[in-house]
Amino acid sequence: MKLKFKIAVVALFLLMASSYVHAAQPSGGIVTGIVQTIPGVGTFTGALTTTSFQIINGALSAVGTITGTLTNTTGQVIGTLSNAPITIPLTGLTGSCPILSLHTGQITLSLLGLNVVLSPIDLVITAQAAPGNLLGNLLCAVAHLLDSNGSLTSIATLLNQILAAL
């Protein structure tokens, strides 16, 4: 395997589990600093520049470049990356969406000598969207069918507009 490819794979792994030390917003994208120590291997120090968001294979993805240096445990440089293209699928996003919120006061019913008193009712149904939560994902998708910005394409467009404004 080529050294540059190995570094790119390690950098991608580090990116997914990295400690973000700072985030700046220069023109041309969002730059996120990365410092990650890999026990027994060394340290990757670099930066990820996110330049756009795209829909790739049906998933929202961050697109940009990664630059950095991988050093071993003694501080020797193992390899470097310079503006290597990177695409990161933004999967595993979780969240919840309200499905139904019903609040009633006390209900008193008197009918032909029968008295029924019902205490106030608070019913809140919330769907939890996450990988593997089939019913939660379905109900969140159905709840947002009429939203004007509910599609991934619309979300990618909005994120790109935000990037352009920075």
N, C-alpha and C positions, 0 to 999 in steps of 0.2 A: 504494500500500500504506500502511496506517495506521502511524504512527510506533510505537505500542505493539506492534503485531504484528511490526514489524521488530526491535524491541528483544527481543521474546520469542524470535524465531528466532535472533538473535545470541547471546542468553543461553543458549539450548539448545545451540548449537554450542560456546560457550565452556565450558559445563558438561561436555560430552563430552571436551574436550581441556584442561581447566583444571588449574592448579596449585592443589592444595588446601592452604590455609595453616593451617587448624585445623579441628578437629571437636569440637563440644561436644554434650552430650546433655541439653538442658533438657526439662522436661515438655512433652508435646505433639509430640514428634518429635526427629529428629536434625538439628542445624543444622550445615551445612558451609560454611565461608567460601570465597569464590571471588575471586581476583585474577588477571585474565588480560589481558595486553597483546596487542593485535592490531596488527601492524606497519602503519603508514600510516593507521590508523583511530583508535585510541585505546585506552582501558583500561576494562574492565568490572570493577567492584568490587561485591560483593554477597554474598548468602547463599542457600543452598538448604536448605529445611526439608523433610525426608522424614517424612511422617506415616503412611504405610501402604504395604503391598506388595499388589499385586493381579495376577490373571491376566487379561490383556487380549489378545484375539486369539491365545490359545495361548502367550503369552510372559509371563514374570514381569516385572513393571514396578514401579518405585518411583514413588509418587504423593506430591505435596506442593505447595509453593509456592516461588517464587523472587522475591527482592527485590534490587534493586541499582540502580546508576547507571552509565551509559555516558558517558564523557567523551572528547572528541577529543584530538588530540596536543598542543593548547595548553592543555588542562585545562578547557575549557568543557563544561558538561553538555549532552549531545546528547539524552538521555532517561532516564527512570527507570521502574522496575517496582516495584510494591508488592503483595506477596502474590499474584502472578500464578500461577494454577494451572498445574502442569506434570506431565506423565507421561513417564517415561523408561523405555523398554524395556531390560531388562537382558539384552541379546543379546551374542553374541560371547564368552560365558564359556567358558573352556577348562579342561581338567583331564585327569587320567588316572585310570584305575581298573584295579586288578589283575584279570586274567582267570584266570591259572593260575600257580602257583608250585610247581614240582616239584624236590625235592632228594633225590637218592639217594646212598648211599655206593658204594664200589667193589663191583662184582658179579663174582664168580668162578664160572665154570661148568665143570665137568668131566663130560663125557658120552662114554662109550665110547672113551676115549683122546684125545678132543679137549678141549683146554683153551682157554677163552675168558676173558679178563680185560678188564673194562670199567671205565674210570676213573669217578670220581664225576661225576654229571650234575647240573647246575644249570640248569634251564629256567625262565625267567620271561617270561611274556607279559603285556604291559600295553597296554591300548587307550587311544589319545589322542582325547579328545572335543574337537571344535572345529568351527566352520563349514567345511563341505566335506569333512570326514573321515567319509564315510558309514559305512565299516566300523567305525571306532572309536566313532562315535556309537551305532551299532546294538548293538555288543557291550557298551558301558557301560550302555545301556538294559536289555539282557537280563540283565546281571550284577546289576542292581538291581531286578529285577521283584519279588523277594520281600521287599525292604526295606519296612518299615512306613511310612517317611517319604520314599519315593522320588518321589512325585508333586509337580508344581509347586504344586498346591493345598495340600498338606501343608507344603511349604517356605514358601509365603506365610503360612500360618497361624502357623508357628513364628517367622518374622520379625516378624509383627505382635504376637505374645506378647512378644518381646524388646523391641520398641518400647514396649509398654504398661508393661513393668517398669522402664523408664528414668526 
